[in-house]
Amino acid sequence: MKNFRNTPPPSFAPKRRRPHIDFEQPLTVGDKLTILLVILSISSVLFVSLYFILHFFTPQQKDSLAVTEVSQSADPPVPTELNKPESTDDHLAQLVSESSEESSKESSDEISDESSKESSDEISEESSKESSDESSEESSKESSDEISDESSKENPDESSDESSKENPDESSDESSDENSDESSDENSKENSDEISDENSKENSDESSEKESTLPYFLQENTTQETDTYALHYGELILVNKQHSCVYDGIRLAALIDNADRHYALTDSSVTLHQNVIPSFDRMMDDFYDTCGRTDIMVACGFRSINTQRLLYDNEIKDIGKKEAAMWVAPPHYSEHQTGYAFDLNLNRPGSGSISYENTEPYSWINQNCYIYGFIERYPEGQEAVTGFHAESWHFRYVGIPSAYYMHQNGLTLEEYIDVLHAHTVQDPLIIYTETSAYALYYVPADDHSTTNILLPANYSYLISGDNDSGFIVTVSLTE
């Protein structure tokens, strides 16, 4: 057996050592040129690719270039300011795009050769003076400057055109600002003129249309400012169980002062609204001339709130509250409180006052009272509308045209007010009597303290509240 203790270890092949590069050793001029050309080649390929991608896949660029060309023709920008590259890579991309589109391959090779020769000379001179790192940076900068100078000298027009294409926003800013300011001023003036013209036309059209929609008697008109609270006053106010009377008799006159009257009075305290008395006297005179009777008695005219309360309470005691409500109105809700209503009785010698009945010859009053502006306020068969039993002796003054219309159409005052509310200034209600014509229209009350009411300038009229929501204007169309 061999003794391996003193045997030397087997010999192995020497290991292959990695090549050693001494990075501290300065690069030669050839190495530097090679590195520069490789960088230029790679940069050229990248920027050419980027250019074609942007050129073919950006549809808005064509429009922006067109705008730039128009702006340049009007006020061309200064190439030295707008075409200055921000970095060496951008300038190289510009140079590559120019050479690829407008120069042949041979001219580009010549330019690259000339630039490489000049750059090599410059690099060699700088490398002898400075260190290797500084020389490489300086040489790259000087070479790029030389290349840019050379390319600008050889193709000044192309470079300016290309730079304007790459920078359309910068080249068109000044011209677009000036044009936008001028156009905005002109447009604002034109728009203001057009708006004023349109507004004047619209106003004139509206005014002419408003005048054309008004009836003939309102073509010449005036506006009256009326106290809105006045809607509770007038001969057409509606007073019933839903609408109270807000006053306790106004402008009253005593009937006993009429010396030539053809009727009797229960006492000297009977009064009516002073506008009602002339019509009532005329009706009684015609009744006397037709029938020759003087036994008509005015049992009640105006009744105060206190008198109405006493009468209402006594009626409740006699027949109960439910039945009393069908015969007597509660205080504040009686038409007698207005002075426009009255009750008739008959005055029989030796018998005193007896109830009035709608029988001959007294039925003449019920049949002809509308001619004088009166209505039978609670007609038979209308209890559900008026809220009271039929009372042939209870009359109410509403004015001649309204009384005519209600008589001809068989309407109660409640129904007539609803009809009037549907007739406005543009669509008045026309009413004809035997001798005259009238127009009535409704004006809703404003929410303010006053209401403006449109009135005719050349026709006589009368304003009455409806005690509900507005005013009724009655215009006499017959002068």
C-alpha positions as CSV (number, residue, x, y, z in Angstrom):
1,M,0.0,0.0,0.0
2,K,1.1,3.4,-0.8
3,N,1.5,5.9,1.8
4,F,-0.7,8.8,0.9
5,R,0.3,10.8,3.8
6,N,3.4,12.2,2.2
7,T,2.0,12.1,-1.3
8,P,1.5,15.5,-2.9
9,P,-2.0,16.3,-3.9
10,P,-3.0,15.7,-7.4
11,S,-2.4,18.5,-9.8
12,F,-5.4,20.2,-11.2
13,A,-5.6,22.4,-14.2
14,P,-5.3,26.0,-13.3
15,K,-8.6,27.8,-13.1
16,R,-9.5,30.2,-15.8
17,R,-9.3,33.7,-14.5
18,R,-11.8,36.4,-15.5
19,P,-10.4,39.1,-17.7
20,H,-9.3,42.2,-15.8
21,I,-10.3,45.5,-17.0
22,D,-8.5,48.5,-15.7
23,F,-11.1,51.2,-15.5
24,E,-8.6,53.7,-14.4
25,Q,-6.8,53.5,-17.7
26,P,-7.9,56.5,-20.0
27,L,-9.9,55.8,-23.1
28,T,-8.4,56.4,-26.5
29,V,-9.8,58.8,-29.1
30,G,-11.1,55.9,-31.1
31,D,-12.9,54.4,-28.2
32,K,-14.5,57.7,-27.5
33,L,-15.6,58.1,-31.1
34,T,-17.0,54.6,-31.1
35,I,-19.1,55.3,-28.0
36,L,-20.4,58.5,-29.4
37,L,-21.4,57.0,-32.7
38,V,-23.2,54.1,-30.9
39,I,-25.1,56.6,-28.8
40,L,-26.0,58.7,-31.8
41,S,-27.2,55.7,-33.7
42,I,-29.4,54.4,-30.9
43,S,-30.8,57.9,-30.3
44,S,-31.5,58.3,-34.0
45,V,-33.5,55.1,-34.2
46,L,-35.5,55.9,-31.1
47,F,-36.5,59.3,-32.1
48,V,-37.3,58.4,-35.7
49,S,-39.6,55.7,-34.3
50,L,-41.2,58.2,-31.9
51,Y,-41.7,60.8,-34.7
52,F,-43.5,58.3,-37.0
53,I,-45.7,57.1,-34.1
54,L,-46.7,60.6,-33.2
55,H,-47.1,61.6,-36.9
56,F,-49.4,58.8,-37.9
57,F,-51.3,58.2,-34.6
58,T,-52.2,61.8,-33.6
59,P,-55.1,63.1,-35.8
60,Q,-55.2,66.5,-34.1
61,Q,-51.6,67.3,-35.2
62,K,-52.7,68.0,-38.8
63,D,-55.1,70.6,-37.8
64,S,-52.6,72.3,-35.4
65,L,-50.0,72.4,-38.2
66,A,-52.5,74.0,-40.5
67,V,-53.3,76.6,-38.0
68,T,-49.5,77.2,-37.5
69,E,-48.9,77.7,-41.2
70,V,-51.7,80.3,-41.4
71,S,-50.4,82.1,-38.4
72,Q,-46.9,82.1,-39.8
73,S,-48.0,83.7,-43.0
74,A,-49.6,86.6,-41.1
75,D,-46.9,87.1,-38.5
76,P,-44.0,84.6,-38.7
77,P,-42.2,83.9,-35.4
78,V,-38.5,84.4,-34.8
79,P,-36.7,81.1,-35.4
80,T,-33.9,81.7,-32.9
81,E,-36.4,82.1,-30.1
82,L,-38.9,79.3,-30.9
83,N,-36.5,76.7,-32.4
84,K,-34.0,76.6,-29.6
85,P,-33.8,72.9,-28.5
86,E,-34.4,72.2,-24.9
87,S,-31.8,69.3,-24.8
88,T,-29.3,67.6,-27.0
89,D,-31.5,64.6,-27.5
90,D,-34.4,66.8,-28.8
91,H,-32.1,68.5,-31.2
92,L,-30.8,65.2,-32.4
93,A,-34.3,63.9,-33.0
94,Q,-35.0,67.0,-35.0
95,L,-31.9,66.5,-37.1
96,V,-32.7,62.9,-37.7
97,S,-36.3,63.7,-38.8
98,E,-35.0,66.3,-41.2
99,S,-32.4,64.1,-42.7
100,S,-34.9,61.2,-43.0
101,E,-37.7,63.2,-44.8
102,E,-35.9,65.8,-46.9
103,S,-32.3,64.6,-47.4
104,S,-31.1,61.6,-49.2
105,K,-29.1,58.9,-47.6
106,E,-25.9,60.1,-49.2
107,S,-26.2,63.7,-47.9
108,S,-26.9,62.3,-44.4
109,D,-23.8,60.2,-44.6
110,E,-21.7,63.1,-45.7
111,I,-23.0,65.2,-42.9
112,S,-22.3,62.5,-40.4
113,D,-18.8,62.1,-41.8
114,E,-18.1,65.8,-41.6
115,S,-19.5,66.1,-38.1
116,S,-17.5,63.0,-37.0
117,K,-14.3,64.5,-38.3
118,E,-14.8,67.8,-36.8
119,S,-15.9,66.3,-33.5
120,S,-12.8,64.0,-33.5
121,D,-10.5,67.0,-33.9
122,E,-12.2,68.9,-31.2
123,I,-12.2,65.9,-28.9
124,S,-8.5,65.3,-29.4
125,E,-7.6,68.9,-28.6
126,E,-9.8,68.9,-25.5
127,S,-8.6,65.5,-24.2
128,S,-5.0,66.7,-24.1
129,K,-5.9,69.5,-21.8
130,E,-8.5,67.9,-19.5
131,S,-9.1,64.6,-17.8
132,S,-10.9,61.7,-19.6
133,D,-14.3,62.2,-18.1
134,E,-14.4,65.9,-18.7
135,S,-13.1,65.5,-22.2
136,S,-15.9,63.0,-23.1
137,E,-18.6,65.4,-21.8
138,E,-17.1,68.4,-23.5
139,S,-16.6,66.6,-26.7
140,S,-20.2,65.4,-26.8
141,K,-21.5,69.0,-26.2
142,E,-19.2,70.5,-28.8
143,S,-20.0,67.9,-31.3
144,S,-23.7,68.4,-30.9
145,D,-23.2,72.2,-31.2
146,E,-21.2,71.7,-34.3
147,I,-23.7,69.4,-35.8
148,S,-26.5,71.8,-35.1
149,D,-24.6,74.7,-36.6
150,E,-23.8,72.7,-39.7
151,S,-27.3,71.5,-40.1
152,S,-28.7,75.0,-39.6
153,K,-26.3,76.4,-42.2
154,E,-27.1,73.8,-44.8
155,N,-30.8,73.7,-44.3
156,P,-32.0,76.9,-42.5
157,D,-35.5,76.9,-44.2
158,E,-36.1,73.2,-43.4
159,S,-35.0,73.6,-39.8
160,S,-37.3,76.6,-39.3
161,D,-40.2,74.8,-40.9
162,E,-39.6,71.6,-39.0
163,S,-39.3,73.4,-35.7
164,S,-42.5,75.3,-36.4
165,K,-44.2,72.0,-37.0
166,E,-42.9,70.5,-33.8
167,N,-43.9,73.6,-31.8
168,P,-47.2,74.7,-33.3
169,D,-48.5,76.0,-30.0
170,E,-45.6,78.3,-29.4
171,S,-45.5,79.7,-32.9
172,S,-49.2,80.5,-32.9
173,D,-49.6,81.9,-29.4
174,E,-49.0,85.5,-30.3
175,S,-51.1,85.6,-33.4
176,S,-53.9,83.6,-31.8
177,D,-53.9,85.9,-28.8
178,E,-54.2,89.0,-31.0
179,N,-56.8,87.4,-33.2
180,S,-58.8,86.2,-30.2
181,D,-58.8,89.6,-28.6
182,E,-59.9,91.3,-31.8
183,S,-62.5,88.6,-32.5
184,S,-63.8,88.7,-28.9
185,D,-64.2,92.5,-29.1
186,E,-66.0,92.3,-32.4
187,N,-68.1,89.4,-31.3
188,S,-69.1,91.1,-28.0
189,K,-70.2,94.2,-29.9
190,E,-72.1,92.2,-32.4
191,N,-73.7,90.0,-29.7
192,S,-74.6,93.1,-27.6
193,D,-76.2,94.7,-30.7
194,E,-78.0,91.5,-31.6
195,I,-79.2,91.0,-28.1
196,S,-80.5,94.6,-27.8
197,D,-82.2,94.3,-31.2
198,E,-83.8,91.0,-30.2
199,N,-84.9,92.4,-26.8
200,S,-86.4,95.4,-28.4
201,K,-88.1,93.3,-31.0
202,E,-89.4,90.9,-28.3
203,N,-90.7,93.7,-26.2
204,S,-92.4,95.4,-29.1
205,D,-93.8,92.1,-30.1
206,E,-95.1,91.4,-26.6
207,S,-96.6,94.8,-26.3
208,S,-98.2,94.6,-29.7
209,E,-99.4,91.1,-29.0
210,K,-100.8,92.2,-25.6
211,E,-102.6,95.1,-27.3
212,S,-103.9,92.9,-30.0
213,T,-105.3,90.4,-27.5
214,L,-107.2,93.1,-25.5
215,P,-110.8,93.9,-26.6
216,Y,-111.4,97.0,-28.5
217,F,-112.7,99.0,-25.5
218,L,-109.4,98.5,-23.8
219,Q,-107.1,99.4,-26.7
220,E,-106.8,102.8,-25.0
221,N,-106.5,102.1,-21.3
222,T,-105.2,103.2,-18.0
223,T,-104.1,101.4,-14.8
224,Q,-105.6,102.2,-11.4
225,E,-103.9,101.2,-8.2
226,T,-106.6,99.9,-5.8
227,D,-106.4,98.9,-2.2
228,T,-106.5,95.1,-2.2
229,Y,-108.8,95.1,0.9
230,A,-111.4,96.8,-1.2
231,L,-112.3,93.4,-2.7
232,H,-114.7,93.1,0.3
233,Y,-116.8,96.1,-0.9
234,G,-119.2,96.6,-3.8
235,E,-122.5,95.5,-5.2
236,L,-121.2,92.1,-6.4
237,I,-119.7,90.9,-3.1
238,L,-120.7,87.4,-2.2
239,V,-122.0,87.0,1.3
240,N,-123.1,83.6,2.5
241,K,-122.2,81.0,5.1
242,Q,-118.6,80.8,3.7
243,H,-118.0,84.5,3.1
244,S,-118.6,87.0,5.9
245,C,-119.3,90.7,5.6
246,V,-116.4,92.7,7.0
247,Y,-118.3,95.9,7.6
248,D,-121.5,96.8,9.5
249,G,-123.3,99.0,7.0
250,I,-121.9,101.9,5.0
251,R,-123.4,104.7,2.9
252,L,-126.9,104.0,4.2
253,A,-129.9,106.1,3.5
254,A,-133.4,106.1,5.1
255,L,-136.3,105.2,2.9
256,I,-138.7,107.3,4.9
257,D,-137.1,110.4,3.2
258,N,-138.7,109.4,-0.1
259,A,-142.0,111.4,0.0
260,D,-143.4,110.2,-3.3
261,R,-142.9,106.5,-2.6
262,H,-145.6,103.9,-3.5
263,Y,-144.8,101.5,-0.7
264,A,-145.0,101.3,3.1
265,L,-142.3,100.8,5.8
266,T,-142.4,98.8,9.0
267,D,-140.9,101.8,10.8
268,S,-138.8,104.8,10.1
269,S,-135.5,103.0,10.7
270,V,-135.5,101.1,7.5
271,T,-132.4,101.9,5.5
272,L,-130.6,100.7,2.4
273,H,-127.4,101.4,0.6
274,Q,-127.8,104.8,-1.1
275,N,-126.9,103.3,-4.5
276,V,-129.9,100.9,-4.2
277,I,-132.7,103.3,-3.4
278,P,-133.1,104.9,-6.9
279,S,-133.5,101.5,-8.6
280,F,-135.9,100.3,-5.9
281,D,-138.0,103.4,-6.2
282,R,-138.2,103.1,-10.0
283,M,-139.3,99.4,-9.7
284,M,-142.0,100.3,-7.2
285,D,-143.2,103.1,-9.3
286,D,-143.5,100.8,-12.4
287,F,-145.2,98.2,-10.2
288,Y,-147.8,100.8,-9.2
289,D,-148.3,101.9,-12.8
290,T,-148.8,98.3,-13.9
291,C,-150.8,96.8,-11.1
292,G,-152.1,99.9,-9.2
293,R,-151.1,98.5,-5.8
294,T,-149.5,100.4,-2.9
295,D,-149.6,97.7,-0.3
296,I,-146.0,96.6,-0.7
297,M,-144.1,97.0,2.6
298,V,-140.4,97.0,3.1
299,A,-140.1,94.8,6.2
300,C,-136.4,94.9,6.6
301,G,-133.4,96.5,4.8
302,F,-130.1,96.9,6.5
303,R,-129.6,94.8,9.7
304,S,-126.7,95.4,12.1
305,I,-124.6,92.6,13.5
306,N,-126.2,92.9,16.9
307,T,-129.7,92.8,15.5
308,Q,-128.7,89.8,13.4
309,R,-127.3,88.0,16.4
310,L,-130.5,88.5,18.4
311,L,-132.6,87.3,15.6
312,Y,-130.5,84.2,15.1
313,D,-130.5,83.3,18.7
314,N,-134.3,83.6,19.0
315,E,-134.7,81.4,15.8
316,I,-132.5,78.7,17.4
317,K,-134.7,78.8,20.5
318,D,-137.9,78.4,18.5
319,I,-137.0,75.8,15.9
320,G,-133.5,74.5,16.8
321,K,-130.1,75.3,15.5
322,K,-130.2,73.1,12.4
323,E,-133.4,74.4,11.0
324,A,-132.7,77.9,12.1
325,A,-129.5,77.9,10.0
326,M,-131.7,77.3,6.9
327,W,-133.7,80.4,7.6
328,V,-131.5,82.9,9.4
329,A,-127.9,83.6,8.7
330,P,-125.5,83.9,11.7
331,P,-124.1,87.3,12.6
332,H,-121.4,88.6,10.2
333,Y,-122.8,86.3,7.4
334,S,-126.0,88.0,6.6
335,E,-126.6,89.9,3.3
336,H,-128.7,92.4,5.3
337,Q,-125.5,93.6,6.8
338,T,-124.3,94.9,3.4
339,G,-127.3,97.3,2.8
340,Y,-127.9,95.7,-0.6
341,A,-130.6,93.3,0.5
342,F,-134.2,93.8,1.7
343,D,-137.3,91.7,2.6
344,L,-140.9,92.5,1.4
345,N,-144.1,92.1,3.3
346,L,-147.7,93.0,2.5
347,N,-149.5,95.8,4.4
348,R,-153.2,95.0,4.7
349,P,-155.5,97.5,6.4
350,G,-156.9,96.0,9.5
351,S,-154.6,93.0,9.4
352,G,-151.2,94.6,9.6
353,S,-148.1,93.1,8.0
354,I,-148.5,89.7,6.4
355,S,-146.0,87.5,4.5
356,Y,-145.2,88.3,1.0
357,E,-145.9,85.5,-1.6
358,N,-144.9,85.2,-5.2
359,T,-148.5,85.3,-6.4
360,E,-150.5,87.6,-8.6
361,P,-150.2,90.6,-8.8
362,Y,-147.0,90.6,-6.7
363,S,-145.3,88.0,-8.9
364,W,-144.7,90.9,-11.3
365,I,-141.9,92.0,-9.0
366,N,-140.2,88.6,-9.0
367,Q,-140.5,88.3,-12.8
368,N,-139.2,91.8,-13.6
369,C,-136.9,92.8,-10.8
370,Y,-133.8,91.9,-13.0
371,I,-134.6,94.9,-15.2
372,Y,-133.8,97.2,-12.3
373,G,-130.7,95.3,-11.1
374,F,-132.3,93.0,-8.5
375,I,-132.4,89.2,-8.1
376,E,-134.4,86.8,-6.1
377,R,-131.5,85.7,-3.9
378,Y,-132.8,82.4,-2.7
379,P,-134.8,80.8,-5.5
380,E,-136.7,77.6,-5.1
381,G,-134.8,74.4,-5.9
382,Q,-131.3,76.0,-5.2
383,E,-131.1,75.3,-1.5
384,A,-128.0,73.1,-1.9
385,V,-126.2,76.0,-3.6
386,T,-127.3,78.9,-1.5
387,G,-127.6,77.1,1.8
388,F,-131.0,78.5,2.6
389,H,-134.6,77.6,2.0
390,A,-136.4,79.4,-0.8
391,E,-137.4,83.0,0.1
392,S,-139.5,84.7,-2.5
393,W,-139.5,87.9,-0.5
394,H,-135.7,88.3,-0.2
395,F,-134.2,90.4,-2.9
396,R,-130.6,91.5,-3.5
397,Y,-129.2,94.3,-5.7
398,V,-126.3,93.2,-8.0
399,G,-126.6,95.8,-10.9
400,I,-128.5,95.7,-14.1
401,P,-126.1,93.7,-16.4
402,S,-125.4,91.0,-13.8
403,A,-129.1,90.7,-12.9
404,Y,-129.9,90.3,-16.6
405,Y,-127.3,87.5,-17.1
406,M,-128.4,85.6,-13.9
407,H,-132.1,85.8,-14.9
408,Q,-131.4,84.7,-18.5
409,N,-129.3,81.7,-17.4
410,G,-131.1,80.8,-14.2
411,L,-128.0,81.3,-12.0
412,T,-127.6,82.0,-8.3
413,L,-125.0,84.6,-7.1
414,E,-122.6,81.8,-6.1
415,E,-122.8,80.3,-9.6
416,Y,-122.5,83.7,-11.3
417,I,-119.3,84.6,-9.4
418,D,-117.8,81.4,-10.7
419,V,-118.7,82.4,-14.2
420,L,-117.1,85.8,-13.8
421,H,-113.8,84.3,-12.5
422,A,-113.4,82.6,-15.9
423,H,-113.6,85.9,-17.8
424,T,-110.4,87.9,-17.7
425,V,-109.3,91.1,-19.4
426,Q,-108.5,89.3,-22.6
427,D,-111.8,87.5,-22.6
428,P,-114.6,89.6,-21.0
429,L,-118.2,88.5,-20.5
430,I,-120.4,90.5,-22.9
431,I,-124.0,91.0,-21.6
432,Y,-126.8,92.6,-23.6
433,T,-130.0,94.2,-22.3
434,E,-132.9,95.6,-24.3
435,T,-131.1,99.0,-24.6
436,S,-127.4,98.6,-23.6
437,A,-124.3,96.4,-23.8
438,Y,-121.8,95.6,-21.1
439,A,-118.5,93.9,-20.7
440,L,-117.4,92.3,-17.4
441,Y,-114.0,90.9,-16.5
442,Y,-112.3,89.5,-13.4
443,V,-109.0,90.9,-12.0
444,P,-107.5,88.7,-9.3
445,A,-106.2,90.5,-6.3
446,D,-102.4,90.8,-5.7
447,D,-100.7,89.5,-2.6
448,H,-99.5,93.0,-1.9
449,S,-101.5,95.8,-0.2
450,T,-102.5,97.2,-3.6
451,T,-103.8,95.7,-6.9
452,N,-103.3,97.3,-10.3
453,I,-106.5,97.1,-12.3
454,L,-106.6,97.7,-16.1
455,L,-109.4,100.1,-17.0
456,P,-110.7,101.6,-20.3
457,A,-109.8,105.2,-21.0
458,N,-112.8,106.1,-23.0
459,Y,-115.7,104.1,-21.5
460,S,-117.5,104.4,-18.2
461,Y,-117.0,101.6,-15.7
462,L,-117.7,100.3,-12.2
463,I,-115.4,98.3,-9.9
464,S,-116.7,95.9,-7.3
465,G,-115.0,93.4,-5.1
466,D,-116.3,89.8,-5.1
467,N,-115.5,89.3,-1.3
468,D,-113.5,86.3,-2.3
469,S,-110.4,86.7,-4.4
470,G,-110.5,89.8,-6.6
471,F,-112.4,92.5,-8.4
472,I,-115.1,92.6,-11.1
473,V,-115.0,95.4,-13.6
474,T,-118.3,96.3,-15.3
475,V,-117.8,98.4,-18.5
476,S,-120.7,100.2,-20.2
477,L,-120.2,99.8,-23.9
478,T,-123.2,102.0,-24.8
479,E,-122.6,105.7,-24.4
